[in-house]
């Protein structure tokens, strides 16, 4: 609920009318004279009463009270499948069956070999790490299904890495602009959670067409697909770049290096099969067009349910070298499907967490730094990067400044960032058509650079269409991005923004939707949560 400012000059006649409506009496205003503190309490009670009764709390024209205004074919995408196990199950609570100390790990000395042995010899187990500061000099890989590395809590168990990725596995590459660097500037982690690979399955061409929002596709020679199967739909651009045009709604900008090279992926579950028709449990994120060689493949990932939780990941306190000079003090590389990171703190990193694959959850993660920043006050490159599909980053905190705090990029589709905050957050759209991602219930902090984005020129505008910014607060008012940020179809609802006197929803000249709700004072505050609740129908969306 929004806070009540007790220093505001209230309209006593309006308050009197509300009080009389509650009591059923008709008393004059003077009988309600009181101190501003008593008045504040009464107003707070009124807010509670009206919110509980479904009144007073503002609603959006895209959603309504419980989603009754939402249209799966409309401008607001469905984000309800983002997160571990499609947000249908909580992250499991595991109890360790073995400890790294069983293999000789002790606080204060190099425990790398003991950690690696514990992980390799106990696939599928929950491996405990007791309280203490454990020294590690090499990478850790948690890459078997069901394997969890669990500390006593991020304030009690510390994993201190003494060497960077570049020291461990040296690499050399260059940026899109030709600058020499390492691949660890934008990828990799000293802890890998999850594994790649799916069971082999035949790609089956999708015939006919379908529209975004539909739930049925036609497969000419349907084989080995049954109700309950997960399937992956994939479409790849043609030489003319028509998929690029679609993802950018015909306004891709400078796209000379990506036109004809982009693809889009979506995983769904089969609910019915009838002849050559397959019905899915979620709306299509994009049209089905034969020009994009659409295929359907049975989706059977090999590694799921792996996790890292209850630890602090710490690196040496070294000055930040600057953009593209990172040596790979990177926290976590989260890959595969249905894996998680929970209750983790990352200290003094070049980059925090890179997320690839589908249906991961990263929750309750804090990133902070004691490093000497560069000249622009930044201590690292990337905070959180969601480069997969339908992944959830929630309850996150960034207590420093990165060049890119929260990133979506090529292949980023349907990801959600929610309930996060930072000292001066920026949303980084790294070009190559990041499509239909959600940022909801986030506080930017200072908000001096909310739309700072990267990516090499020639890879299209920063954002693809369908990205949503919903309930975004900040200490200072912000302005919308520059018009070349993205194409038509971006949605901005409830920003602490200079709105130029806009009082109702409008479509801006460049095709962006803008609705001037007050952050924290409209429902739903967290769009992802409301969409999940509506889909699962377990509880009603919060007013």
VENLIN-V600017 format. One record per residue. SS is DSSP state (H for helix, E for strand, - for the rest). D_CENTER is the distance of its C-alpha to the mean C-alpha in Angstrom with 2 decimals. Layout:
SS | D_CENTER
SS | D_CENTER
This chain:
- | 23.37
- | 24.08
- | 26.56
- | 30.17
- | 31.88
- | 35.41
- | 36.87
- | 36.39
- | 39.65
- | 39.44
- | 41.46
H | 43.99
H | 45.22
H | 41.75
H | 41.28
H | 44.78
H | 44.06
H | 40.96
H | 42.94
H | 45.85
H | 43.62
H | 42.49
H | 46.04
- | 47.91
- | 50.34
- | 51.35
- | 51.78
- | 52.13
H | 49.53
H | 51.89
H | 51.80
H | 48.09
- | 48.63
- | 46.63
- | 44.98
H | 41.62
H | 40.19
H | 41.61
H | 40.40
H | 36.88
H | 37.08
H | 38.42
H | 35.68
H | 33.00
H | 34.85
H | 34.92
H | 31.18
H | 30.73
H | 33.40
H | 32.11
H | 28.46
H | 29.75
- | 31.90
- | 29.17
- | 30.69
- | 29.94
- | 26.13
E | 25.03
E | 23.43
E | 21.78
- | 23.58
- | 20.63
- | 20.18
E | 23.30
- | 23.82
- | 22.52
- | 21.14
- | 24.67
- | 24.08
- | 21.11
- | 22.14
- | 20.28
- | 22.06
- | 21.40
- | 19.12
- | 16.28
- | 14.27
- | 13.70
- | 10.17
- | 11.99
- | 11.84
- | 8.23
- | 8.73
H | 11.92
H | 14.88
H | 13.19
H | 12.87
- | 16.65
- | 17.56
- | 16.78
- | 16.35
- | 20.07
- | 22.22
- | 24.25
- | 27.51
- | 28.68
- | 31.59
E | 32.31
E | 31.88
H | 31.68
H | 34.87
H | 36.63
H | 36.42
- | 37.66
- | 34.65
- | 35.72
- | 34.15
- | 35.34
- | 36.34
E | 34.59
- | 33.10
H | 31.40
H | 33.88
H | 33.67
H | 29.86
H | 30.04
H | 32.91
H | 31.34
H | 28.26
H | 30.46
H | 33.05
- | 30.86
- | 28.51
- | 26.72
- | 27.66
E | 26.01
E | 27.32
E | 27.91
E | 27.98
- | 30.14
- | 29.89
E | 30.95
E | 30.14
E | 30.13
E | 30.81
E | 29.32
- | 30.44
- | 28.67
- | 25.45
E | 24.42
E | 23.23
E | 22.13
- | 22.39
- | 24.28
- | 23.16
- | 22.91
- | 23.44
E | 21.94
E | 22.74
E | 23.02
E | 24.29
- | 25.93
- | 23.08
- | 21.29
- | 24.27
- | 26.86
E | 26.05
E | 25.55
E | 25.23
E | 26.81
E | 26.59
- | 29.65
- | 29.05
- | 26.44
H | 25.35
H | 27.80
H | 30.57
H | 29.86
- | 29.34
- | 30.36
- | 29.06
- | 29.86
E | 28.27
E | 27.82
- | 25.37
- | 25.52
- | 28.00
- | 30.18
- | 29.52
E | 30.13
E | 27.30
- | 25.81
H | 22.94
H | 21.48
H | 20.70
- | 17.52
- | 17.29
- | 18.45
- | 18.42
- | 21.39
E | 19.92
E | 18.81
E | 17.33
- | 17.96
- | 20.17
- | 20.44
- | 22.87
E | 23.59
- | 27.00
- | 28.97
- | 29.19
- | 30.88
- | 29.07
E | 30.50
E | 30.72
E | 29.55
E | 32.47
- | 32.73
- | 30.05
E | 27.45
- | 25.38
- | 21.72
- | 21.48
- | 24.27
- | 24.08
E | 27.08
E | 27.85
E | 31.22
E | 31.95
- | 35.50
- | 36.27
- | 34.02
- | 34.43
- | 33.11
- | 30.39
- | 30.76
- | 29.27
- | 26.49
- | 25.52
E | 22.04
E | 22.36
E | 20.52
E | 21.22
E | 21.32
E | 22.80
E | 23.97
- | 25.29
- | 29.05
- | 31.23
- | 31.33
- | 27.59
H | 27.37
H | 23.84
H | 22.78
H | 24.62
H | 22.86
H | 19.28
- | 20.56
- | 22.89
- | 25.84
- | 24.83
- | 23.34
- | 25.40
- | 26.49
- | 25.30
- | 28.30
- | 26.56
- | 23.98
- | 25.97
- | 26.88
- | 24.44
- | 21.05
E | 19.99
E | 17.54
E | 16.75
E | 16.07
E | 16.91
E | 18.75
E | 21.52
E | 25.13
E | 26.83
E | 30.11
E | 32.21
E | 35.29
- | 37.23
- | 35.02
E | 32.40
E | 29.13
E | 27.23
E | 23.52
- | 21.61
- | 18.99
- | 19.48
- | 19.54
- | 16.85
- | 19.69
- | 23.45
E | 25.45
- | 27.91
H | 30.55
H | 30.37
H | 27.03
- | 28.58
- | 26.27
E | 26.43
E | 25.60
E | 25.46
E | 25.49
- | 22.31
- | 23.38
E | 21.23
- | 23.45
- | 21.19
- | 19.12
- | 18.74
- | 18.79
E | 17.40
E | 17.80
E | 18.26
E | 20.50
E | 21.16
E | 21.17
E | 20.94
E | 23.33
E | 24.78
- | 28.04
- | 28.24
- | 28.99
- | 28.74
- | 25.80
- | 27.45
- | 25.54
- | 23.60
- | 24.18
- | 26.41
- | 23.96
- | 25.60
- | 22.68
- | 22.23
E | 18.72
E | 17.22
E | 15.44
E | 15.04
E | 13.13
- | 14.54
- | 16.01
E | 14.97
- | 14.32
- | 14.21
E | 12.81
E | 12.96
E | 14.21
E | 16.32
E | 16.36
E | 17.51
E | 17.75
E | 20.72
- | 22.11
- | 19.83
- | 19.79
E | 16.13
E | 13.91
E | 11.64
E | 11.41
E | 9.54
- | 11.59
- | 12.70
E | 11.56
- | 10.57
- | 9.60
E | 8.58
E | 8.43
E | 10.08
E | 12.72
E | 12.55
E | 14.65
E | 15.51
E | 18.92
- | 21.83
- | 25.61
- | 26.08
- | 28.20
- | 25.97
- | 26.93
- | 28.86
- | 25.87
- | 24.69
- | 21.87
- | 21.78
E | 19.50
E | 17.73
E | 13.98
E | 11.95
E | 8.54
E | 8.45
E | 6.41
- | 9.65
- | 9.81
E | 9.55
- | 8.13
- | 5.92
E | 4.38
E | 4.18
E | 6.89
E | 10.29
E | 9.91
E | 12.84
E | 13.97
- | 17.75
- | 18.72
- | 18.16
E | 16.87
E | 17.80
E | 14.14
E | 11.92
E | 8.39
E | 8.87
E | 8.53
- | 11.92
- | 14.35
- | 13.24
- | 9.61
E | 9.90
- | 8.32
- | 4.63
E | 3.07
E | 3.05
E | 6.53
E | 9.91
E | 9.77
E | 12.72
E | 14.65
- | 18.15
E | 17.56
- | 13.96
- | 13.51
E | 10.98
E | 12.03
E | 12.49
- | 14.54
- | 16.65
- | 17.48
- | 15.94
E | 12.12
E | 12.40
- | 11.10
- | 7.44
E | 6.82
E | 6.90
E | 9.02
E | 11.44
E | 11.00
E | 14.20
- | 14.81
E | 18.04
- | 20.73
- | 18.89
- | 21.33
- | 19.06
- | 15.97
- | 16.02
- | 17.25
- | 16.20
- | 17.75
- | 18.86
- | 22.45
- | 24.55
- | 25.54
- | 22.10
- | 21.69
- | 20.17
- | 16.90
E | 14.90
- | 15.78
- | 16.39
- | 14.45
- | 11.53
E | 11.41
E | 11.61
E | 12.68
E | 14.44
E | 13.99
E | 16.77
- | 18.60
- | 22.01
- | 23.39
- | 23.13
E | 21.29
- | 22.28
- | 20.34
- | 19.59
- | 22.66
H | 23.67
H | 23.11
H | 19.33
E | 18.73
- | 20.79
- | 21.55
- | 19.03
- | 16.46
E | 16.11
E | 16.40
E | 17.10
E | 18.03
E | 17.86
- | 20.33
E | 21.93
- | 25.41
- | 25.94
- | 29.53
- | 30.90
- | 28.76
- | 29.29
- | 27.89
- | 25.31
E | 26.19
E | 25.38
- | 25.75
- | 28.15
- | 25.55
- | 24.05
- | 21.07
E | 20.86
E | 21.16
E | 21.72
- | 23.04
- | 21.91
- | 22.15
- | 18.97
- | 19.28
- | 22.24
E | 21.12
E | 19.78
- | 17.33
- | 15.56
- | 12.34
H | 12.21
H | 10.01
H | 12.49
H | 15.35
H | 14.69
H | 14.53
H | 17.66
H | 19.38
H | 18.92
H | 20.06
- | 22.63
- | 22.86
- | 22.80
- | 22.93
- | 20.07
- | 20.74
- | 22.99
